Amino acid sequence: LIQENDKKVVAVGEFGLDYDRLHFSPKGIQKKYFEKQLELPKITKRPMFLHCRNAYADFFEILKRHHDQLYGGVVHSFTGTKEEAKLFTDLGYFIGINGCSLKTQENIDAMCSIPTEFLMIETG
């Protein structure tokens, strides 16, 4: 829930890509339906709650292609690299971190590179 000018604005999602779960759904199917799911924030004009696991190149390419029609959001439980974090923050997306985001030194270095104005701390 995000406060905006005394109005409550609810994000839509969670949706995205998860290439660590290809045994449940192959890449092609995930990409097809992620694109379809992006119609919801376009219609509702709401920010998104996004999931990306081990799919950053495809995820970013799809978001960038639709960027002018979307309303931002948060890439939650982020486990990507510094470079991947910068791609998303350059588009205006917040980065959500939690315990999964801090498992390796590379993860920690990536989290430390995120500007504080784009950083969201998740619990759970």
Secondary structure as UniProt FT lines:
FT   STRAND          2..4
FT   TURN            5..6
FT   STRAND          7..9
FT   STRAND          12..18
FT   HELIX           19..21
FT   TURN            22..24
FT   HELIX           27..37
FT   HELIX           39..44
FT   STRAND          48..53
FT   HELIX           56..66
FT   HELIX           67..69
FT   STRAND          73..76
FT   HELIX           82..90
FT   TURN            91..92
FT   STRAND          94..97
FT   HELIX           99..102
FT   HELIX           105..112
FT   HELIX           116..118
FT   STRAND          119..121
//
